[in-house]
Structures are given as structure tokens and as C-alpha cells.
Amino acid sequence: MMLSTSGPEAATRLLSFVNASPTPYHAVHNAATKLEKAGFTKVRERDDWNVKPGGKYYFTRNQASLLAFTIPQKWQPGTGVSIVATHVDSPNLRIRPVSKKTGSGYLQVGVETYGGGLWHTWFDRDLSLAGRVVVANKESGFTSKLIKIDRPLLRVPTLAIHLDRNSAADFKFNPESEFIPILGLVASELNAAKDGTQDKSSSEQKEEKHDATSIQKYHHSSLLSVLAEELSVQPEEIHDFELQLYDTQLSQFGGLNNEFIFSPRMDNQFSSFCAVDALANFVSASSFPTLEGNVNCIALFNHEEIGSVSSTGAESTLIPSLLERLSPTPALLSQSIAKSFLLSCDVSHAIHPNYASKHEENHKPAINGGIVIKTNAKQRYATDAITSFVVRRLVEKKGGKVQEFEVRNDMACGSTVGPGLSKLGLRTVDVGCAILSMHSIRETAGSYDVQNCIDLFSSLFEGFAEIDAQLVVD
């Protein structure tokens, strides 16, 4: 049997995006870079906008969320907006504001859990650091710089089975006291200080007075030195940071015929990449800019995994601000909202061959089986019959397939950015592609579903106006 040596082209682009995006800040930066290459102009929220018919624009907020939109040639205020909404955050471990810890001769780093991770999957993985760092610059100012250290630095080791015979059958741990990564050995830091490779010994650091903007006393000097070397600055020029741990193993194809993607952060960089890719492809088509129809928009939010309540989350002013800028009077805004449509796209639960009973018997989405429409009577998903029908028509136009997911009555249902955004009055539907091991440090997606997702978004950008014109709802 001949095995394929590469996966679908769209999935290959996804792998590159995910491998370059260990944090929301990197995902937003890489999305912006792709959009700029496609001719998008960056605007800033603090400025007046001079958007023009036929234009394409994007803006970011706090390096952690992004909105991009295109304007049809006959655009005028009151026009609807077709939105694809995703999120770029994933469950992870984050460095605490005071992270310096030691134990039994080890340098350790204090971390806080973010989101609802399958935390046992983080043990015995080769972990490193990525995020953003506030550094002093030569102009007596300060800059937030992205950082991604490409070598293993940390590890959360499991306890040997010989020291806990029950752990193989019943692995439990305290996330506060037994989930602390090791960075190195205390001896190595002490030796470095003796050799003069660090400015001050630990005893000298304790006696030194620090300015309020200094974080030197809060973290191991060895950790700060690694960050400083990566950024080509001095350790004392580092004044703050937001860093998270990530698995250094790259995203890659798997399965006999590369039908799978084995990767971190499929929830939800999968959908986020597809949104960016579809919009960039749309503006590259010969039909752009369209004469009429909706403004087309993608929204990449932060903090979905912890409830979306932040300045960069879906519950923020990001979408309302865009709608109000494009339709600046109450009457025009109401008209725009009535004409708008929102696709909330997050990954869905694929049927698991070892736990098939966890799915309702008629709602068992398959990997590479096409777009999943997610429904919940309690409105944990925002789908209704009208918005579900629109998705079916959009998928049908590209010759794709649709699957259904609804949770069992005896199980709790997750949620997405969809219900919160639907409160604006937007017609909303929740969709996604099916994956396994959701919230694990390594998830499994379908390599052919990448194009399925891109096709849905492309169909929305190209053809929603036609479908909407045919749809009569009193």
C-alpha cells in the first residue's frame, strides 16, 4: 500500500500557522501579517476611520484580538455585516506574576491554569515559553515584544510508579502543589552567579532595592536571562511579561494517509486560521470587490475559554464598535443588525470509538465528515432553524456535507462566542469541525476538514446576499 507523504494543501497552511502561533498574541500577529500581504489596510480604534467602498481593512486590540472587514463597491451606512467569529485562546499554563520557586535542589516556576484543560496531558511534555514582554527601548520608552523560545525549557515530571503504585490506575494530582514545572537546578544558577555570568548573586538581589517597574525580584534570574538573550536586551530592561507554556512538539499530519492532524490548539486556531485564509482568498478573487451585498468580516477573539468577558473577548465592544462606526445613527444601526448574519465557528466533538455512548445516538459527527451544525435547546449554542438553513444552503453551494451535533440530555453542554454575540440582535448559528481530545495538549483534527471550513466561510462571503434575498421571515 502506498502511503501519502503530504496532506491537503489547505491543511499544510494550517500547520504552519499553528506552529508559528503558540499564544493568542502570535496568532493575531500572524493573521495580521497574512491580511497585509493580501492588501488589507490597518486602522486604529483611537483614530477616525475613512473607510471607502471597495476597501479592505483590519484592526487589532491589545495584541490579542483582531477584526478584519471588506466593503462592497455600493456600500452605504445601514448595510448588513456577514461575520465569522472565532477565538484564538486555548487552555494552557501561564507564568505567575511572582514565579520564583525552589524545591529539593530544583529551580521551579510558579504557574496558573488557564481554561478547562485536560491537565494530566501536560505531564512529561517538552515545554517552552511564549508570549509578550514589556521592554525598555532606546528612546526612553517601552515596547511590548512577542517572544517564542524554540527549545524545551520546562517540564512537569510525573512521579515514578514505584513511589505510587496506584497512579497507573488512578492518576490524581493537586494542581497547586503537584503541578509545578522544573526549569533547572539550583546549583546551575549558583554556579552561573559565581562565574560572573549574572550580574548579582541571589543574596545581593535580596538586599537590592528595586523600582516599582522592576520585576527582577519576582522571577529566577536564570529565567530572565533566557528571555533577555532571546530578545537581545539586558535582564534589567525587562519590566513585565505575559508568558504561557507551550508544547514544543510541532503540529503534524498523522494517520495512514495523513487524514489526521495531531496538534495543540486546534480549539480554536483551526477555525481562526480558516477565517483568515478564506477572507484573504476572497479579496484575491477576480470578483472582488463585489458591487453589492454585506460587509464581510472576521472576528478573532481572546478569552473564550474563560467566558469571553474581557476587553478583547466576544462580550466586549469589538463587534458593537464596528457596527456603530459603519452605521453611526440608531436607525441605520438597527437596519444593519437586521441585515447581518454571524457564523460562530468553534470545533465540535467527534465521535470517539472507545466512548461512543457519550454521544446521542443520532448525533455523532465524524472527523473529515464536513461542517457540524451545533444545536442546544437551552441556547448554549445560538443555532435556530433559520440560521441552520442558511448554513445548509451555503455548504450546498460548495458541494460540501453537513453533520449535526446535539448533546445528550444527561450531559452538560459547552458553549461558544455565539450566544453572547446573538444578544446584539444578530442572526447567529454555531458551527465547527469535529475533533478528538478537545482541551488536551495534543488534539486530533481532520486534514480534509480544513478545506471544508474554508469553503463554508468563502460561501458566506460570496453568496450570503443571494440566499438572504430568497429567505422570507416575517
N, C-alpha and C positions, 0 to 999 in steps of 0.2 A: 504494500500500500504506500502510495506517495503522500507524504505529509507536506502541507504548505509551509513555506518559510517566512511568510509575512501575512499580516492581517489586512482587512479592508482599509482603504486609503484614509477615509474619514477617521477611523479608529486610531490609525497611526498618528494623525494630528492631535487627537485627544491625549494619547500617551505623552507626547512632547509637552503639551500644555500642563498636564498634571505633574509631570516630573520637574517642571520649572516653577511649580506653584505650591510650595509646602504650607503656605499660610494665605489667609484672605488678602493680605496686602500684596503678595506676589501675584495672586490670581487677578486682582484688579489691575495691577501694573501691566501684566502680560495681555490682558484683554484690551486695555487702552492702547498698547503698542500695536496690536493687530488691527484695531479700528483706525488708528492713524495711518497705517500702511494702506488701508482701504479708502483713505481720503477724508476721514472724519475730522472735524474741527473741534478742539477743546474749548468749552466755555466754562466760566466760573460762576458759582452761585452768587458771589458777592458783587458781580458786575451786572449791568444792564445787558440784555440779550438783543441782538439784531438778527434773529433767525429769518431766513428768506425761503420762499418757495423753491423747491428743488435742492435744498441744503441737507447736510448730514452733520450731526453734532453729538458730542458726549460731554458729560461732566462726572467728576468723582467727588465723594465726600469723605474727608478724613482718611484718605488712602484705603478705605475699607469697603466702599460700595460704589457702584457705577451705574449710570443711566445713559443710554445712547438712543438717538431717535433720528428718523429721516422724515423730510417734509415733501408731500406731493406738490406738483407744479401749480395746481389750482387751489392750494391750501388757503384757508382763511380761518380766523378765530371761530370756535364753535365746532370745528371738525373733530371727529372721534379719534381715539388713540387705541391701536392694537398693541397689547403689551404681552411680552413673555417675561414672567417673573421667576427668578431662581434665587439660590443662596450659595455663597462661597465659603461659608464656615463649616467645620466638621468637628466632631468630638476629638479632644486632644488633651495633652498635659501642658500647663503653662507655668513658666518660672514665677515664683512668688516675688513680691516687691523686696522682701528680705529673704534671700535664698541660702545663705551660708549655713551649712550644717556639716558636722563631722560625726563619725561613729566607728569605733573599733579600728582606727587607723585609716579609714576611708574619707575622702572628700565627697560629700553628698550635696545635692541641690534640692532645695525645697520646691515642690510643685503643687499646683492646684488643678483638680479635674475640671474640665470644661465640657458641658453637654453630657448626654447619656451614653457614654462609651461602653463597649464590652472590654472593661479594663483588664481582664485576665489575658487578653490577646497582646497587651503591651509588655508583658514579661519576656525577658530573654530575646529582645529585639535590638538590633543595632540602631541606636537613636542618635540624632544630632539636633542642632538648634537652627531656627529660622525666625524671622520677624522683622521688627524695625527698631532702630536705635537712634536716640537723640544725641547728636554730637556737636561740639563747638566747631565753627568754621573759621577761616582766616579773616573774615570780615567782622569779627566780634559778634557774630550772630550764631544761630543754632539751626541745624538741619536734621530732618528725620530721614535716615537712610535705611534701605532694605538690606537685610543680611541673610545669607543662606550658607551655612557651613557644610561642605560636601564630604565630610568624613565622619565616621562614628565617634561620638564623644561620650555618650552616656548609655547606661544600661540599667534596667530594673531586674536584678537576678532573682530567680526563684530559689526556694530553699530545697536542698537535696532531699530526695525521697527517704534516704536513710535517717534523716533527722525529723521526719514527719511522715510516718508510714500511711497515714490516712489521706495525704494530699493528692495521691493519684486518683482516688475515688471521689474525694470531696474537697476540691481546692477552694479554700476561702482565705481572705486576707483583709486586714484593716487598711483602708485606703489612706489613712492619715499616717500610721506608724510603720506600715509594712510595704509601702508603695513609693519609696524614696530612691531616686536614681543615684548611682555612683558615678562620679566624674573622674576620680583618680585616687592616688594615695597621699595621705598627709605628708609622708616622707618626701614625696616628689616636690611638693610646694615648698617645704622647708629647705630642701637642697637647692632649689632654684633661688631662694632668697639668699642663701649663703654664697652662692656663686655670683651674686650681683645681677642676675637676670631680671629681678624685680626690684623696684625702687626701694621698698621698705619691707622689713620683717613684720610678722604679724603683731609682735609686741609694740613696735613703733607705730603701727597703724592704729592700735588701740588708744595710744596716747595722743595721736594727732587730732586736731580739731578740724572738722570738715564744714564747708559751706552747705547751706540748705540744698543747693542744686547738685551736690556731690553724692554719689551712691557707692563710693569706694568701700565704705564700712559694711555695706549690706550684702556683698557678694564676695566669693572667693577671688583673690587677686589673680589666681590662675585662670579663672573663667573670664574675667575682664580682659586679661592679656590676650586670650584667644580671640575675643571679639575685636579688640583693638587691632590685632595683627590682620584680621580679615578685612577690616575697614581702612587700614593704613592710617590709623590715628594713634595717639597715646592713650593709655587707660584712663588717665585723669580727664581726658576730653570727652569721655562717655558720661552723659548726665542722666539718662533714663533709657528704659527699653521695654518693649513688649515682645517676649520671646516664647515660642512654643516648641515642644519636642516633635520631631517627625521621624518616620522610619526611612532609613537611607536606602532600603531596597527599592529599586525602580519599578514603576508600573510596567507591565509587560503582557504580551499575549500568552495565552495558555490553552490547553485542550489539544486534542489530536489534530485538529485543523485550524488552530488559532481562533476558535469560535468564542473563547472567553477572554476577558481582560482581568488579570489579577493585579489589584492596585489599591492603594489608600485613596481616601477622599472621593470615591465615586459618588457618595452622598455629600455635596451635590455638585461637585465640579463637573460631573458628567453633563448635567443639564446646562450648567453655566457655559461650558465650552461650546456646546451645540448652539446656544443662543447667539453667542458672539460670532461663531462661524457662519451661521445662517444669515445674520444681518450683514456681515462683511461680503458674503457671496451675493446677497440681494442687491447691494449697491454696485457690484461689479457687473451685473447683468445688463444687457443692452436695453432692457425695458425701463431701467432706472434713469431719471426719476419718473415715477408714474404721474399721469395727469391728475387723477382724482383718487378718492379713497381716503382711508385713515392715515394719520401719522403712525409710523411703525416704530416700536420702542422695545428695548430690552432693559430689564432692571435686575442687577446682581446685588443682592442684599447680604448684609452681615447679620450674625447673631440669631439666625433662625433656630439653631439647636438649643437655645436657652430662652426662647419665647418671642424673639423679634422686637423686644421693647428696648430700643436704643436710638441714638441719633442716626445710625447707619442701618437700622433694621427695617423690616417691612412695615412696622407700626409707626414709623417716623413720618416726617413731612416730605419725603423724597418724591413719591408719586403725586400727592396733592400739589406740591410746589410746581412740578412740571405742568400739570393740568391747568393750574391757575395762570402760569406765565403764558401758556399758549392760548388760553381763553380767559382774559382778565376781567370780565364782568360776571356777576352772578348768573345772569340769563345765559350768556354764552357758555359758561362753565357747566351749567345744567344740561345744555344741549350736547356738549362734548361728552359728558359722562354717559348720557343716554345712547350715544352712538358708539361707545367704546366697548372693548372686549379684552378680557385678561385671561391668559393661559398661565396658571400656576403650575410650574413643572418641577417636580421633585421625584426622586427614584421611588420605586414601588417594591413590594415584597414578592420575589419569585417563589414558586412552589419548591419546597425543599424535599428531595427524595427520601430523606430519613425522617422527616417530620411532616408528612403530607396532611396529617389530621389537624394541623394548626391552621389550615385554610378551610373556608367554607367550600363545600363540595363542588359548587358551580362557579367558583371564583378563584381560579388557580393560574395566575399569569406565569408564562414561561419566558426564560431568557431567550433573546433573539426572536420573540414572538410578536413584536410590534408594540405600538403605543398602548399603555394601560390607562383606562379611564377609572379614576378613583372616586367612589361614591360612599357617603355616610349619611344616614338619616338624621343624625344628631349634629350635622353640619361641622364635623371635624374636617371634612372636605367640602368645598363650596359648589360642587357639581350639581346641576339640576338637568331636567330633560331637555331644555332649550340649549344650554351650553354644551351638553353632551352631544346633541345632534350636530351642532356646529363643528365639533371636533371630528365626528364621523365623516362629515362632508369634506373637511379639509384633508383628512387622511385618504379618503376615497379618490380625491383629485390627483394624488401622487401614487395611487395603486398600492397603498400600504394596508396593514392589518391593524385591527383594534382588539384589545383584550379588556376584561372587566375585573376590578378588584373591589370587594366589599368585605369588611372584617366579620368574623364570627360574632354572634350575639353574646357569647360568654368570654370575649376578649376585649381589652381596651384598644382604642384606635389612636394612632399617631395623628399628627396634624402638619400643616404646611403654612406657607405665607398666604395661601388663597383665602381662607375665611376672614382674616383680618383686613385684607385689601378689599374684599367684597363689601365691607361696611361703607365704603365710599360710594356705593351705588353701582359699581361696575359689574357687568355680567361676567361671571367668573366660572372657570372649570379647573379641576385638579387632574393632572395627568402625570405620566412619567414612564420610565422604562424599568423593567424588572431586574433586580439584582439579588444576590445571596450575601449573607453575612453582614447585613447592614449594621453600621456603627462599630464594626471590627477594625483593627488597624490595617487589615488586608481584606478588601471586599472583592466580590466577583460579579462582573457585568458581562453583557453580550457585545461582542465586537461588531456585529451587524446592526445592533440597536442604535449605534451612534448615528448612522445614516438615517435610520427610521425617525429619530428625534429631529435631526436637521431638516428632514423632508417636511415634518409637521410644521415647524416654525417657518420654513420657506413658503409653505402653502398659506399660512396665515398672512404673511407679508404680501404675498402676491394676489390672493384671492378672497380675502375676507369680505371686501366691499360687495362683491357679486353675490356671495352667499347671504349676507345681511339684507341685501335688497330683495331677495326672494323670500325672506322669512317674515311672516306677519304675526305679531304677538300683540294683542290688544292690552 
